[in-house]
Amino acid sequence: MNKTELINAMAEKAGLSKVDAKKALDAFVEAVSESLVKGDKVALIGFGTFGVTEKAARTGINPATKQKITIAAKKVVKFKAGAELADKVK
């Protein structure tokens, strides 16, 4: 499902216009993004939790040259599904 299909589904299920559904989705994405940038977690009970973790710097191998390289430390976004969502997907 792409963004347009998600907007259409949201509009149909919530009885909204597609314009309002797009505004709601954009606001949700923006709010979650801002919270993650600040380092906060976003927990939606039954759906899941978005969070940021830090990956430490590590040594890797360039597959083309087989030389060792240093992979820099970075922050990554993680999502852990909630119990209700996990049960629905089973």
PyMOL Python script that loads the backbone (N, CA, C, O; Angstrom):
from pymol import cmd

cmd.read_pdbstr("""\
ATOM      1  N   MET A   1       0.854  -1.171   0.000  1.00  0.00           N
ATOM      2  CA  MET A   1       0.000   0.000   0.000  1.00  0.00           C
ATOM      3  C   MET A   1       0.901   1.235   0.000  1.00  0.00           C
ATOM      4  O   MET A   1       1.804   1.360   0.827  1.00  0.00           O
ATOM      5  N   ASN A   2       0.646   2.124  -0.921  1.00  0.00           N
ATOM      6  CA  ASN A   2       1.412   3.372  -0.962  1.00  0.00           C
ATOM      7  C   ASN A   2       0.630   4.484  -0.258  1.00  0.00           C
ATOM      8  O   ASN A   2      -0.465   4.246   0.251  1.00  0.00           O
ATOM      9  N   LYS A   3       1.182   5.679  -0.227  1.00  0.00           N
ATOM     10  CA  LYS A   3       0.574   6.785   0.509  1.00  0.00           C
ATOM     11  C   LYS A   3      -0.816   7.130  -0.024  1.00  0.00           C
ATOM     12  O   LYS A   3      -1.735   7.373   0.758  1.00  0.00           O
ATOM     13  N   THR A   4      -0.975   7.152  -1.330  1.00  0.00           N
ATOM     14  CA  THR A   4      -2.272   7.485  -1.924  1.00  0.00           C
ATOM     15  C   THR A   4      -3.321   6.450  -1.541  1.00  0.00           C
ATOM     16  O   THR A   4      -4.450   6.804  -1.202  1.00  0.00           O
ATOM     17  N   GLU A   5      -2.954   5.182  -1.592  1.00  0.00           N
ATOM     18  CA  GLU A   5      -3.888   4.122  -1.219  1.00  0.00           C
ATOM     19  C   GLU A   5      -4.246   4.206   0.267  1.00  0.00           C
ATOM     20  O   GLU A   5      -5.390   3.959   0.649  1.00  0.00           O
ATOM     21  N   LEU A   6      -3.264   4.553   1.099  1.00  0.00           N
ATOM     22  CA  LEU A   6      -3.522   4.715   2.524  1.00  0.00           C
ATOM     23  C   LEU A   6      -4.477   5.873   2.778  1.00  0.00           C
ATOM     24  O   LEU A   6      -5.388   5.757   3.598  1.00  0.00           O
ATOM     25  N   ILE A   7      -4.282   6.972   2.093  1.00  0.00           N
ATOM     26  CA  ILE A   7      -5.171   8.132   2.237  1.00  0.00           C
ATOM     27  C   ILE A   7      -6.590   7.748   1.827  1.00  0.00           C
ATOM     28  O   ILE A   7      -7.548   8.095   2.518  1.00  0.00           O
ATOM     29  N   ASN A   8      -6.733   7.041   0.716  1.00  0.00           N
ATOM     30  CA  ASN A   8      -8.055   6.607   0.260  1.00  0.00           C
ATOM     31  C   ASN A   8      -8.722   5.694   1.291  1.00  0.00           C
ATOM     32  O   ASN A   8      -9.914   5.833   1.563  1.00  0.00           O
ATOM     33  N   ALA A   9      -7.957   4.763   1.863  1.00  0.00           N
ATOM     34  CA  ALA A   9      -8.505   3.846   2.868  1.00  0.00           C
ATOM     35  C   ALA A   9      -8.914   4.608   4.124  1.00  0.00           C
ATOM     36  O   ALA A   9      -9.973   4.345   4.695  1.00  0.00           O
ATOM     37  N   MET A  10      -8.081   5.550   4.553  1.00  0.00           N
ATOM     38  CA  MET A  10      -8.405   6.342   5.742  1.00  0.00           C
ATOM     39  C   MET A  10      -9.676   7.157   5.510  1.00  0.00           C
ATOM     40  O   MET A  10     -10.541   7.229   6.384  1.00  0.00           O
ATOM     41  N   ALA A  11      -9.785   7.762   4.345  1.00  0.00           N
ATOM     42  CA  ALA A  11     -10.959   8.573   4.027  1.00  0.00           C
ATOM     43  C   ALA A  11     -12.228   7.719   4.055  1.00  0.00           C
ATOM     44  O   ALA A  11     -13.257   8.140   4.583  1.00  0.00           O
ATOM     45  N   GLU A  12     -12.147   6.535   3.490  1.00  0.00           N
ATOM     46  CA  GLU A  12     -13.318   5.652   3.442  1.00  0.00           C
ATOM     47  C   GLU A  12     -13.713   5.161   4.832  1.00  0.00           C
ATOM     48  O   GLU A  12     -14.889   5.192   5.195  1.00  0.00           O
ATOM     49  N   LYS A  13     -12.725   4.706   5.611  1.00  0.00           N
ATOM     50  CA  LYS A  13     -13.022   4.138   6.935  1.00  0.00           C
ATOM     51  C   LYS A  13     -13.483   5.190   7.943  1.00  0.00           C
ATOM     52  O   LYS A  13     -14.306   4.900   8.812  1.00  0.00           O
ATOM     53  N   ALA A  14     -12.955   6.411   7.830  1.00  0.00           N
ATOM     54  CA  ALA A  14     -13.292   7.458   8.798  1.00  0.00           C
ATOM     55  C   ALA A  14     -14.398   8.390   8.314  1.00  0.00           C
ATOM     56  O   ALA A  14     -14.837   9.271   9.053  1.00  0.00           O
ATOM     57  N   GLY A  15     -14.847   8.200   7.078  1.00  0.00           N
ATOM     58  CA  GLY A  15     -15.885   9.077   6.551  1.00  0.00           C
ATOM     59  C   GLY A  15     -15.389  10.491   6.314  1.00  0.00           C
ATOM     60  O   GLY A  15     -16.136  11.456   6.473  1.00  0.00           O
ATOM     61  N   LEU A  16     -14.121  10.609   5.931  1.00  0.00           N
ATOM     62  CA  LEU A  16     -13.513  11.915   5.670  1.00  0.00           C
ATOM     63  C   LEU A  16     -13.352  12.127   4.173  1.00  0.00           C
ATOM     64  O   LEU A  16     -13.429  11.186   3.383  1.00  0.00           O
ATOM     65  N   SER A  17     -13.129  13.380   3.801  1.00  0.00           N
ATOM     66  CA  SER A  17     -12.752  13.636   2.413  1.00  0.00           C
ATOM     67  C   SER A  17     -11.292  13.229   2.259  1.00  0.00           C
ATOM     68  O   SER A  17     -10.559  13.123   3.242  1.00  0.00           O
ATOM     69  N   LYS A  18     -10.884  13.005   1.029  1.00  0.00           N
ATOM     70  CA  LYS A  18      -9.488  12.627   0.791  1.00  0.00           C
ATOM     71  C   LYS A  18      -8.539  13.741   1.208  1.00  0.00           C
ATOM     72  O   LYS A  18      -7.429  13.467   1.663  1.00  0.00           O
ATOM     73  N   VAL A  19      -8.958  14.986   1.060  1.00  0.00           N
ATOM     74  CA  VAL A  19      -8.136  16.132   1.458  1.00  0.00           C
ATOM     75  C   VAL A  19      -7.926  16.120   2.970  1.00  0.00           C
ATOM     76  O   VAL A  19      -6.813  16.329   3.451  1.00  0.00           O
ATOM     77  N   ASP A  20      -9.012  15.873   3.720  1.00  0.00           N
ATOM     78  CA  ASP A  20      -8.901  15.831   5.179  1.00  0.00           C
ATOM     79  C   ASP A  20      -8.072  14.632   5.637  1.00  0.00           C
ATOM     80  O   ASP A  20      -7.293  14.737   6.585  1.00  0.00           O
ATOM     81  N   ALA A  21      -8.239  13.497   4.966  1.00  0.00           N
ATOM     82  CA  ALA A  21      -7.458  12.304   5.311  1.00  0.00           C
ATOM     83  C   ALA A  21      -5.978  12.550   5.055  1.00  0.00           C
ATOM     84  O   ALA A  21      -5.135  12.116   5.841  1.00  0.00           O
ATOM     85  N   LYS A  22      -5.648  13.247   3.958  1.00  0.00           N
ATOM     86  CA  LYS A  22      -4.252  13.562   3.651  1.00  0.00           C
ATOM     87  C   LYS A  22      -3.678  14.491   4.716  1.00  0.00           C
ATOM     88  O   LYS A  22      -2.544  14.303   5.157  1.00  0.00           O
ATOM     89  N   LYS A  23      -4.459  15.499   5.134  1.00  0.00           N
ATOM     90  CA  LYS A  23      -4.005  16.409   6.184  1.00  0.00           C
ATOM     91  C   LYS A  23      -3.764  15.645   7.484  1.00  0.00           C
ATOM     92  O   LYS A  23      -2.778  15.894   8.178  1.00  0.00           O
ATOM     93  N   ALA A  24      -4.661  14.718   7.813  1.00  0.00           N
ATOM     94  CA  ALA A  24      -4.514  13.928   9.048  1.00  0.00           C
ATOM     95  C   ALA A  24      -3.265  13.056   8.983  1.00  0.00           C
ATOM     96  O   ALA A  24      -2.510  12.984   9.953  1.00  0.00           O
ATOM     97  N   LEU A  25      -3.041  12.398   7.855  1.00  0.00           N
ATOM     98  CA  LEU A  25      -1.864  11.546   7.707  1.00  0.00           C
ATOM     99  C   LEU A  25      -0.581  12.373   7.769  1.00  0.00           C
ATOM    100  O   LEU A  25       0.375  11.990   8.443  1.00  0.00           O
ATOM    101  N   ASP A  26      -0.561  13.501   7.069  1.00  0.00           N
ATOM    102  CA  ASP A  26       0.621  14.365   7.088  1.00  0.00           C
ATOM    103  C   ASP A  26       0.902  14.882   8.497  1.00  0.00           C
ATOM    104  O   ASP A  26       2.058  14.963   8.910  1.00  0.00           O
ATOM    105  N   ALA A  27      -0.160  15.234   9.239  1.00  0.00           N
ATOM    106  CA  ALA A  27       0.009  15.718  10.611  1.00  0.00           C
ATOM    107  C   ALA A  27       0.548  14.602  11.508  1.00  0.00           C
ATOM    108  O   ALA A  27       1.398  14.850  12.364  1.00  0.00           O
ATOM    109  N   PHE A  28       0.060  13.379  11.317  1.00  0.00           N
ATOM    110  CA  PHE A  28       0.543  12.236  12.095  1.00  0.00           C
ATOM    111  C   PHE A  28       2.020  11.993  11.832  1.00  0.00           C
ATOM    112  O   PHE A  28       2.805  11.839  12.767  1.00  0.00           O
ATOM    113  N   VAL A  29       2.395  11.959  10.570  1.00  0.00           N
ATOM    114  CA  VAL A  29       3.792  11.714  10.206  1.00  0.00           C
ATOM    115  C   VAL A  29       4.693  12.817  10.761  1.00  0.00           C
ATOM    116  O   VAL A  29       5.773  12.531  11.278  1.00  0.00           O
ATOM    117  N   GLU A  30       4.265  14.052  10.660  1.00  0.00           N
ATOM    118  CA  GLU A  30       5.051  15.180  11.157  1.00  0.00           C
ATOM    119  C   GLU A  30       5.200  15.116  12.679  1.00  0.00           C
ATOM    120  O   GLU A  30       6.291  15.337  13.205  1.00  0.00           O
ATOM    121  N   ALA A  31       4.117  14.818  13.380  1.00  0.00           N
ATOM    122  CA  ALA A  31       4.168  14.749  14.841  1.00  0.00           C
ATOM    123  C   ALA A  31       5.081  13.615  15.309  1.00  0.00           C
ATOM    124  O   ALA A  31       5.871  13.800  16.235  1.00  0.00           O
ATOM    125  N   VAL A  32       4.978  12.452  14.679  1.00  0.00           N
ATOM    126  CA  VAL A  32       5.836  11.323  15.044  1.00  0.00           C
ATOM    127  C   VAL A  32       7.292  11.659  14.740  1.00  0.00           C
ATOM    128  O   VAL A  32       8.173  11.393  15.558  1.00  0.00           O
ATOM    129  N   SER A  33       7.551  12.238  13.576  1.00  0.00           N
ATOM    130  CA  SER A  33       8.916  12.596  13.192  1.00  0.00           C
ATOM    131  C   SER A  33       9.534  13.581  14.176  1.00  0.00           C
ATOM    132  O   SER A  33      10.675  13.404  14.604  1.00  0.00           O
ATOM    133  N   GLU A  34       8.785  14.617  14.533  1.00  0.00           N
ATOM    134  CA  GLU A  34       9.300  15.614  15.477  1.00  0.00           C
ATOM    135  C   GLU A  34       9.608  14.979  16.830  1.00  0.00           C
ATOM    136  O   GLU A  34      10.619  15.304  17.453  1.00  0.00           O
ATOM    137  N   SER A  35       8.754  14.089  17.279  1.00  0.00           N
ATOM    138  CA  SER A  35       8.966  13.427  18.556  1.00  0.00           C
ATOM    139  C   SER A  35      10.214  12.553  18.516  1.00  0.00           C
ATOM    140  O   SER A  35      10.988  12.541  19.474  1.00  0.00           O
ATOM    141  N   LEU A  36      10.419  11.828  17.430  1.00  0.00           N
ATOM    142  CA  LEU A  36      11.591  10.958  17.298  1.00  0.00           C
ATOM    143  C   LEU A  36      12.879  11.772  17.210  1.00  0.00           C
ATOM    144  O   LEU A  36      13.907  11.362  17.751  1.00  0.00           O
ATOM    145  N   VAL A  37      12.834  12.913  16.539  1.00  0.00           N
ATOM    146  CA  VAL A  37      14.014  13.778  16.443  1.00  0.00           C
ATOM    147  C   VAL A  37      14.429  14.255  17.833  1.00  0.00           C
ATOM    148  O   VAL A  37      15.619  14.392  18.115  1.00  0.00           O
ATOM    149  N   LYS A  38      13.445  14.508  18.700  1.00  0.00           N
ATOM    150  CA  LYS A  38      13.735  14.940  20.067  1.00  0.00           C
ATOM    151  C   LYS A  38      14.244  13.791  20.933  1.00  0.00           C
ATOM    152  O   LYS A  38      14.734  14.014  22.040  1.00  0.00           O
ATOM    153  N   GLY A  39      14.128  12.561  20.431  1.00  0.00           N
ATOM    154  CA  GLY A  39      14.579  11.403  21.192  1.00  0.00           C
ATOM    155  C   GLY A  39      13.482  10.731  21.994  1.00  0.00           C
ATOM    156  O   GLY A  39      13.752   9.822  22.779  1.00  0.00           O
ATOM    157  N   ASP A  40      12.242  11.171  21.803  1.00  0.00           N
ATOM    158  CA  ASP A  40      11.114  10.580  22.526  1.00  0.00           C
ATOM    159  C   ASP A  40      10.616   9.322  21.820  1.00  0.00           C
ATOM    160  O   ASP A  40      10.868   9.121  20.632  1.00  0.00           O
ATOM    161  N   LYS A  41       9.910   8.484  22.563  1.00  0.00           N
ATOM    162  CA  LYS A  41       9.225   7.327  21.989  1.00  0.00           C
ATOM    163  C   LYS A  41       7.792   7.723  21.685  1.00  0.00           C
ATOM    164  O   LYS A  41       7.235   8.612  22.329  1.00  0.00           O
ATOM    165  N   VAL A  42       7.197   7.061  20.702  1.00  0.00           N
ATOM    166  CA  VAL A  42       5.786   7.252  20.391  1.00  0.00           C
ATOM    167  C   VAL A  42       5.117   5.890  20.538  1.00  0.00           C
ATOM    168  O   VAL A  42       5.365   4.980  19.747  1.00  0.00           O
ATOM    169  N   ALA A  43       4.269   5.758  21.554  1.00  0.00           N
ATOM    170  CA  ALA A  43       3.601   4.490  21.825  1.00  0.00           C
ATOM    171  C   ALA A  43       2.120   4.610  21.510  1.00  0.00           C
ATOM    172  O   ALA A  43       1.425   5.460  22.066  1.00  0.00           O
ATOM    173  N   LEU A  44       1.644   3.762  20.623  1.00  0.00           N
ATOM    174  CA  LEU A  44       0.236   3.690  20.278  1.00  0.00           C
ATOM    175  C   LEU A  44      -0.259   2.334  20.777  1.00  0.00           C
ATOM    176  O   LEU A  44      -0.016   1.308  20.142  1.00  0.00           O
ATOM    177  N   ILE A  45      -0.954   2.332  21.915  1.00  0.00           N
ATOM    178  CA  ILE A  45      -1.370   1.093  22.558  1.00  0.00           C
ATOM    179  C   ILE A  45      -2.158   0.227  21.574  1.00  0.00           C
ATOM    180  O   ILE A  45      -3.112   0.686  20.945  1.00  0.00           O
ATOM    181  N   GLY A  46      -1.742  -1.023  21.456  1.00  0.00           N
ATOM    182  CA  GLY A  46      -2.397  -1.967  20.561  1.00  0.00           C
ATOM    183  C   GLY A  46      -1.803  -1.974  19.165  1.00  0.00           C
ATOM    184  O   GLY A  46      -1.894  -2.978  18.460  1.00  0.00           O
ATOM    185  N   PHE A  47      -1.196  -0.871  18.756  1.00  0.00           N
ATOM    186  CA  PHE A  47      -0.604  -0.791  17.418  1.00  0.00           C
ATOM    187  C   PHE A  47       0.893  -1.048  17.470  1.00  0.00           C
ATOM    188  O   PHE A  47       1.398  -1.957  16.812  1.00  0.00           O
ATOM    189  N   GLY A  48       1.608  -0.234  18.263  1.00  0.00           N
ATOM    190  CA  GLY A  48       3.046  -0.429  18.373  1.00  0.00           C
ATOM    191  C   GLY A  48       3.756   0.796  18.895  1.00  0.00           C
ATOM    192  O   GLY A  48       3.136   1.803  19.235  1.00  0.00           O
ATOM    193  N   THR A  49       5.079   0.690  18.953  1.00  0.00           N
ATOM    194  CA  THR A  49       5.910   1.759  19.495  1.00  0.00           C
ATOM    195  C   THR A  49       7.018   2.116  18.509  1.00  0.00           C
ATOM    196  O   THR A  49       7.723   1.244  18.000  1.00  0.00           O
ATOM    197  N   PHE A  50       7.156   3.402  18.253  1.00  0.00           N
ATOM    198  CA  PHE A  50       8.251   3.926  17.436  1.00  0.00           C
ATOM    199  C   PHE A  50       9.304   4.460  18.392  1.00  0.00           C
ATOM    200  O   PHE A  50       8.967   5.106  19.385  1.00  0.00           O
ATOM    201  N   GLY A  51      10.564   4.202  18.109  1.00  0.00           N
ATOM    202  CA  GLY A  51      11.631   4.707  18.950  1.00  0.00           C
ATOM    203  C   GLY A  51      12.915   4.862  18.157  1.00  0.00           C
ATOM    204  O   GLY A  51      13.014   4.406  17.018  1.00  0.00           O
ATOM    205  N   VAL A  52      13.891   5.507  18.764  1.00  0.00           N
ATOM    206  CA  VAL A  52      15.188   5.715  18.126  1.00  0.00           C
ATOM    207  C   VAL A  52      16.234   4.998  18.958  1.00  0.00           C
ATOM    208  O   VAL A  52      16.262   5.133  20.181  1.00  0.00           O
ATOM    209  N   THR A  53      17.095   4.236  18.299  1.00  0.00           N
ATOM    210  CA  THR A  53      18.218   3.597  18.978  1.00  0.00           C
ATOM    211  C   THR A  53      19.499   4.015  18.281  1.00  0.00           C
ATOM    212  O   THR A  53      19.486   4.451  17.130  1.00  0.00           O
ATOM    213  N   GLU A  54      20.603   3.875  18.997  1.00  0.00           N
ATOM    214  CA  GLU A  54      21.896   4.236  18.416  1.00  0.00           C
ATOM    215  C   GLU A  54      22.675   2.978  18.087  1.00  0.00           C
ATOM    216  O   GLU A  54      22.792   2.068  18.907  1.00  0.00           O
ATOM    217  N   LYS A  55      23.201   2.941  16.887  1.00  0.00           N
ATOM    218  CA  LYS A  55      24.083   1.847  16.482  1.00  0.00           C
ATOM    219  C   LYS A  55      25.514   2.342  16.636  1.00  0.00           C
ATOM    220  O   LYS A  55      25.860   3.421  16.155  1.00  0.00           O
ATOM    221  N   ALA A  56      26.328   1.563  17.296  1.00  0.00           N
ATOM    222  CA  ALA A  56      27.720   1.941  17.522  1.00  0.00           C
ATOM    223  C   ALA A  56      28.520   1.813  16.227  1.00  0.00           C
ATOM    224  O   ALA A  56      28.137   1.081  15.314  1.00  0.00           O
ATOM    225  N   ALA A  57      29.621   2.527  16.164  1.00  0.00           N
ATOM    226  CA  ALA A  57      30.531   2.399  15.015  1.00  0.00           C
ATOM    227  C   ALA A  57      31.072   0.977  14.993  1.00  0.00           C
ATOM    228  O   ALA A  57      31.269   0.362  16.041  1.00  0.00           O
ATOM    229  N   ARG A  58      31.304   0.470  13.815  1.00  0.00           N
ATOM    230  CA  ARG A  58      31.810  -0.897  13.705  1.00  0.00           C
ATOM    231  C   ARG A  58      32.667  -1.044  12.465  1.00  0.00           C
ATOM    232  O   ARG A  58      32.676  -0.178  11.591  1.00  0.00           O
ATOM    233  N   THR A  59      33.386  -2.150  12.401  1.00  0.00           N
ATOM    234  CA  THR A  59      34.224  -2.435  11.243  1.00  0.00           C
ATOM    235  C   THR A  59      33.471  -3.358  10.310  1.00  0.00           C
ATOM    236  O   THR A  59      32.894  -4.357  10.740  1.00  0.00           O
ATOM    237  N   GLY A  60      33.478  -3.023   9.036  1.00  0.00           N
ATOM    238  CA  GLY A  60      32.836  -3.847   8.028  1.00  0.00           C
ATOM    239  C   GLY A  60      33.809  -4.148   6.903  1.00  0.00           C
ATOM    240  O   GLY A  60      34.976  -3.758   6.952  1.00  0.00           O
ATOM    241  N   ILE A  61      33.321  -4.843   5.895  1.00  0.00           N
ATOM    242  CA  ILE A  61      34.154  -5.186   4.743  1.00  0.00           C
ATOM    243  C   ILE A  61      33.456  -4.700   3.484  1.00  0.00           C
ATOM    244  O   ILE A  61      32.275  -4.971   3.271  1.00  0.00           O
ATOM    245  N   ASN A  62      34.201  -3.976   2.649  1.00  0.00           N
ATOM    246  CA  ASN A  62      33.683  -3.545   1.359  1.00  0.00           C
ATOM    247  C   ASN A  62      33.605  -4.793   0.472  1.00  0.00           C
ATOM    248  O   ASN A  62      34.638  -5.398   0.185  1.00  0.00           O
ATOM    249  N   PRO A  63      32.400  -5.192   0.029  1.00  0.00           N
ATOM    250  CA  PRO A  63      32.281  -6.425  -0.741  1.00  0.00           C
ATOM    251  C   PRO A  63      32.985  -6.376  -2.094  1.00  0.00           C
ATOM    252  O   PRO A  63      33.364  -7.417  -2.629  1.00  0.00           O
ATOM    253  N   ALA A  64      33.162  -5.191  -2.649  1.00  0.00           N
ATOM    254  CA  ALA A  64      33.803  -5.084  -3.961  1.00  0.00           C
ATOM    255  C   ALA A  64      35.320  -5.241  -3.859  1.00  0.00           C
ATOM    256  O   ALA A  64      35.942  -5.900  -4.692  1.00  0.00           O
ATOM    257  N   THR A  65      35.908  -4.625  -2.826  1.00  0.00           N
ATOM    258  CA  THR A  65      37.372  -4.629  -2.721  1.00  0.00           C
ATOM    259  C   THR A  65      37.888  -5.551  -1.617  1.00  0.00           C
ATOM    260  O   THR A  65      39.089  -5.811  -1.543  1.00  0.00           O
ATOM    261  N   LYS A  66      37.013  -6.038  -0.777  1.00  0.00           N
ATOM    262  CA  LYS A  66      37.355  -6.888   0.366  1.00  0.00           C
ATOM    263  C   LYS A  66      38.215  -6.162   1.406  1.00  0.00           C
ATOM    264  O   LYS A  66      38.821  -6.803   2.265  1.00  0.00           O
ATOM    265  N   GLN A  67      38.269  -4.842   1.330  1.00  0.00           N
ATOM    266  CA  GLN A  67      39.035  -4.064   2.306  1.00  0.00           C
ATOM    267  C   GLN A  67      38.166  -3.775   3.526  1.00  0.00           C
ATOM    268  O   GLN A  67      36.948  -3.636   3.413  1.00  0.00           O
ATOM    269  N   LYS A  68      38.808  -3.687   4.699  1.00  0.00           N
ATOM    270  CA  LYS A  68      38.082  -3.331   5.904  1.00  0.00           C
ATOM    271  C   LYS A  68      37.776  -1.842   5.873  1.00  0.00           C
ATOM    272  O   LYS A  68      38.609  -1.023   5.484  1.00  0.00           O
ATOM    273  N   ILE A  69      36.563  -1.514   6.293  1.00  0.00           N
ATOM    274  CA  ILE A  69      36.150  -0.116   6.370  1.00  0.00           C
ATOM    275  C   ILE A  69      35.511   0.118   7.733  1.00  0.00           C
ATOM    276  O   ILE A  69      35.053  -0.820   8.386  1.00  0.00           O
ATOM    277  N   THR A  70      35.486   1.367   8.150  1.00  0.00           N
ATOM    278  CA  THR A  70      34.828   1.725   9.394  1.00  0.00           C
ATOM    279  C   THR A  70      33.459   2.280   9.064  1.00  0.00           C
ATOM    280  O   THR A  70      33.324   3.222   8.284  1.00  0.00           O
ATOM    281  N   ILE A  71      32.454   1.687   9.663  1.00  0.00           N
ATOM    282  CA  ILE A  71      31.079   2.148   9.475  1.00  0.00           C
ATOM    283  C   ILE A  71      30.761   3.054  10.662  1.00  0.00           C
ATOM    284  O   ILE A  71      30.858   2.637  11.816  1.00  0.00           O
ATOM    285  N   ALA A  72      30.385   4.280  10.372  1.00  0.00           N
ATOM    286  CA  ALA A  72      30.160   5.291  11.411  1.00  0.00           C
ATOM    287  C   ALA A  72      28.945   4.945  12.275  1.00  0.00           C
ATOM    288  O   ALA A  72      28.031   4.246  11.837  1.00  0.00           O
ATOM    289  N   ALA A  73      28.957   5.443  13.493  1.00  0.00           N
ATOM    290  CA  ALA A  73      27.818   5.303  14.393  1.00  0.00           C
ATOM    291  C   ALA A  73      26.652   6.104  13.814  1.00  0.00           C
ATOM    292  O   ALA A  73      26.854   7.107  13.129  1.00  0.00           O
ATOM    293  N   LYS A  74      25.431   5.648  14.097  1.00  0.00           N
ATOM    294  CA  LYS A  74      24.263   6.382  13.606  1.00  0.00           C
ATOM    295  C   LYS A  74      23.046   6.052  14.439  1.00  0.00           C
ATOM    296  O   LYS A  74      23.032   5.067  15.178  1.00  0.00           O
ATOM    297  N   LYS A  75      22.033   6.874  14.317  1.00  0.00           N
ATOM    298  CA  LYS A  75      20.754   6.644  14.974  1.00  0.00           C
ATOM    299  C   LYS A  75      19.812   6.020  13.947  1.00  0.00           C
ATOM    300  O   LYS A  75      19.807   6.410  12.779  1.00  0.00           O
ATOM    301  N   VAL A  76      19.016   5.050  14.393  1.00  0.00           N
ATOM    302  CA  VAL A  76      18.061   4.394  13.499  1.00  0.00           C
ATOM    303  C   VAL A  76      16.684   4.364  14.159  1.00  0.00           C
ATOM    304  O   VAL A  76      16.568   4.291  15.382  1.00  0.00           O
ATOM    305  N   VAL A  77      15.657   4.422  13.337  1.00  0.00           N
ATOM    306  CA  VAL A  77      14.280   4.354  13.819  1.00  0.00           C
ATOM    307  C   VAL A  77      13.874   2.887  13.892  1.00  0.00           C
ATOM    308  O   VAL A  77      14.107   2.115  12.962  1.00  0.00           O
ATOM    309  N   LYS A  78      13.267   2.524  15.003  1.00  0.00           N
ATOM    310  CA  LYS A  78      12.790   1.157  15.204  1.00  0.00           C
ATOM    311  C   LYS A  78      11.288   1.193  15.437  1.00  0.00           C
ATOM    312  O   LYS A  78      10.754   2.159  15.983  1.00  0.00           O
ATOM    313  N   PHE A  79      10.614   0.131  15.019  1.00  0.00           N
ATOM    314  CA  PHE A  79       9.188  -0.029  15.289  1.00  0.00           C
ATOM    315  C   PHE A  79       8.977  -1.405  15.877  1.00  0.00           C
ATOM    316  O   PHE A  79       9.450  -2.403  15.334  1.00  0.00           O
ATOM    317  N   LYS A  80       8.265  -1.456  16.991  1.00  0.00           N
ATOM    318  CA  LYS A  80       7.920  -2.739  17.597  1.00  0.00           C
ATOM    319  C   LYS A  80       6.402  -2.842  17.612  1.00  0.00           C
ATOM    320  O   LYS A  80       5.719  -2.012  18.213  1.00  0.00           O
ATOM    321  N   ALA A  81       5.883  -3.864  16.949  1.00  0.00           N
ATOM    322  CA  ALA A  81       4.437  -4.046  16.854  1.00  0.00           C
ATOM    323  C   ALA A  81       3.844  -4.350  18.219  1.00  0.00           C
ATOM    324  O   ALA A  81       4.448  -5.054  19.027  1.00  0.00           O
ATOM    325  N   GLY A  82       2.656  -3.813  18.469  1.00  0.00           N
ATOM    326  CA  GLY A  82       1.927  -4.100  19.696  1.00  0.00           C
ATOM    327  C   GLY A  82       1.235  -5.449  19.599  1.00  0.00           C
ATOM    328  O   GLY A  82       1.181  -6.052  18.528  1.00  0.00           O
ATOM    329  N   ALA A  83       0.712  -5.913  20.709  1.00  0.00           N
ATOM    330  CA  ALA A  83       0.095  -7.240  20.773  1.00  0.00           C
ATOM    331  C   ALA A  83      -1.108  -7.368  19.835  1.00  0.00           C
ATOM    332  O   ALA A  83      -1.238  -8.374  19.139  1.00  0.00           O
ATOM    333  N   GLU A  84      -1.985  -6.364  19.808  1.00  0.00           N
ATOM    334  CA  GLU A  84      -3.167  -6.435  18.940  1.00  0.00           C
ATOM    335  C   GLU A  84      -2.777  -6.536  17.471  1.00  0.00           C
ATOM    336  O   GLU A  84      -3.332  -7.353  16.737  1.00  0.00           O
ATOM    337  N   LEU A  85      -1.825  -5.712  17.038  1.00  0.00           N
ATOM    338  CA  LEU A  85      -1.380  -5.738  15.644  1.00  0.00           C
ATOM    339  C   LEU A  85      -0.717  -7.065  15.327  1.00  0.00           C
ATOM    340  O   LEU A  85      -0.962  -7.647  14.270  1.00  0.00           O
ATOM    341  N   ALA A  86       0.113  -7.543  16.225  1.00  0.00           N
ATOM    342  CA  ALA A  86       0.789  -8.827  15.994  1.00  0.00           C
ATOM    343  C   ALA A  86      -0.223  -9.957  15.876  1.00  0.00           C
ATOM    344  O   ALA A  86      -0.060 -10.840  15.034  1.00  0.00           O
ATOM    345  N   ASP A  87      -1.262  -9.948  16.699  1.00  0.00           N
ATOM    346  CA  ASP A  87      -2.292 -10.985  16.634  1.00  0.00           C
ATOM    347  C   ASP A  87      -3.084 -10.922  15.335  1.00  0.00           C
ATOM    348  O   ASP A  87      -3.440 -11.959  14.777  1.00  0.00           O
ATOM    349  N   LYS A  88      -3.366  -9.709  14.846  1.00  0.00           N
ATOM    350  CA  LYS A  88      -4.099  -9.564  13.581  1.00  0.00           C
ATOM    351  C   LYS A  88      -3.299 -10.074  12.398  1.00  0.00           C
ATOM    352  O   LYS A  88      -3.862 -10.623  11.451  1.00  0.00           O
ATOM    353  N   VAL A  89      -1.993  -9.895  12.449  1.00  0.00           N
ATOM    354  CA  VAL A  89      -1.128 -10.286  11.320  1.00  0.00           C
ATOM    355  C   VAL A  89      -0.927 -11.794  11.264  1.00  0.00           C
ATOM    356  O   VAL A  89      -0.695 -12.345  10.187  1.00  0.00           O
ATOM    357  N   LYS A  90      -1.014 -12.472  12.410  1.00  0.00           N
ATOM    358  CA  LYS A  90      -0.787 -13.931  12.443  1.00  0.00           C
ATOM    359  C   LYS A  90      -1.614 -14.660  11.472  1.00  0.00           C
ATOM    360  O   LYS A  90      -1.531 -15.885  11.387  1.00  0.00           O
TER     361      LYS A  90
END
""", "prot")
cmd.dss("prot")
cmd.show_as("cartoon", "prot")
cmd.util.cbc("prot")
cmd.orient("prot")
